[in-house]
Amino acid sequence: MDKPILEKDGTKSDFENTIQWYVAVHSHPLNKRNYSYAIAIDNVLERNPFPIADFDSCLFGCYESAHQALNAAVEEANKKVVPPKILHNR
């Protein structure tokens, strides 16, 4: 992947857990006038179950502007749910 056009990172807390997220906007792999995003949750790059292109399974969406792609990526990162810690009774 080429160098990102825009990037943003942050954290999200649910229950007692905190996750880190990172999003990066890139040119769309097939339509260079549009933009897509990659997202990593806790340093793990998400894979698109329906890849945009055979050669790039980490990009999501097709947006007219880089800022639209960035906003969609941040919204998606904030949707990720952190599972609660499992408590064992002793």
Backbone torsions as a table, in degrees:
resi	resn	phi	psi	omega
1	MET	NA	143.5	177.1
2	ASP	-72.4	172.0	176.8
3	LYS	-61.8	137.5	-179.2
4	PRO	-63.1	150.3	175.6
5	ILE	-80.7	-43.0	175.7
6	LEU	-136.6	151.5	178.6
7	GLU	-142.4	154.3	174.6
8	LYS	-158.1	146.8	175.5
9	ASP	-136.5	164.2	-178.7
10	GLY	-174.0	-171.1	177.9
11	THR	-134.2	158.6	176.0
12	LYS	-138.8	135.5	179.3
13	SER	-116.5	131.0	172.8
14	ASP	-134.7	139.8	-179.2
15	PHE	56.1	-121.7	179.6
16	GLU	-108.7	4.8	-176.1
17	ASN	-105.0	152.0	174.2
18	THR	-127.1	132.9	176.2
19	ILE	-116.4	151.2	174.4
20	GLN	-102.0	144.1	174.9
21	TRP	-133.2	156.9	179.4
22	TYR	-143.7	133.9	175.6
23	VAL	-128.2	148.4	-179.9
24	ALA	-140.3	136.0	178.8
25	VAL	-98.6	134.7	179.4
26	HIS	-130.9	164.2	171.0
27	SER	-63.2	143.3	176.9
28	HIS	-61.3	136.4	-174.4
29	PRO	-67.1	-23.3	-178.6
30	LEU	-109.8	-30.2	-179.3
31	ASN	-119.7	94.6	-173.1
32	LYS	-65.1	-9.9	175.6
33	ARG	-83.7	-10.7	-177.9
34	ASN	-114.8	179.4	-173.1
35	TYR	-134.6	152.3	176.6
36	SER	-133.6	171.0	178.5
37	TYR	-131.3	154.6	171.2
38	ALA	-114.1	149.5	-178.1
39	ILE	-137.4	136.8	175.9
40	ALA	-123.6	133.6	177.7
41	ILE	-116.3	123.0	-176.6
42	ASP	48.7	46.7	176.3
43	ASN	67.3	18.4	176.4
44	VAL	-115.2	118.4	-179.2
45	LEU	-70.8	126.2	179.6
46	GLU	-73.1	143.8	176.0
47	ARG	-106.2	138.3	178.1
48	ASN	-80.7	121.1	179.5
49	PRO	-66.0	-18.8	176.5
50	PHE	-125.5	76.6	-173.1
51	PRO	-54.6	142.2	177.8
52	ILE	-66.9	-39.3	-179.1
53	ALA	-141.5	150.2	-179.0
54	ASP	-58.6	-30.4	-174.2
55	PHE	-92.7	-1.3	-179.1
56	ASP	-146.8	95.6	-175.4
57	SER	-93.9	8.2	-176.8
58	CYS	-105.3	-0.5	-178.0
59	LEU	-101.9	146.7	-178.1
60	PHE	-127.6	143.0	169.5
61	GLY	75.9	171.0	177.3
62	CYS	-144.6	110.4	-173.4
63	TYR	-123.5	149.4	-178.3
64	GLU	-72.8	-28.2	-180.0
65	SER	-131.1	156.7	178.8
66	ALA	-64.1	-36.2	-179.8
67	HIS	-69.3	-34.4	175.0
68	GLN	-63.4	-43.2	179.2
69	ALA	-64.2	-41.9	179.3
70	LEU	-63.1	-45.4	179.6
71	ASN	-62.1	-40.9	178.3
72	ALA	-65.0	-39.5	-180.0
73	ALA	-65.6	-44.1	179.4
74	VAL	-64.2	-41.7	177.7
75	GLU	-60.7	-43.6	179.2
76	GLU	-65.1	-41.9	178.7
77	ALA	-60.5	-39.1	-179.3
78	ASN	-75.2	-14.3	176.1
79	LYS	-79.9	-21.8	-176.8
80	LYS	-60.7	129.6	-177.9
81	VAL	-97.6	134.8	176.8
82	VAL	-93.3	122.6	179.5
83	PRO	-67.1	145.8	179.3
84	PRO	-66.8	152.8	176.0
85	LYS	-65.7	139.6	178.9
86	ILE	-82.0	125.5	179.3
87	LEU	-101.7	130.4	179.0
88	HIS	-101.1	128.4	175.4
89	ASN	-82.3	133.3	178.1
90	ARG	-121.9	NA	NA
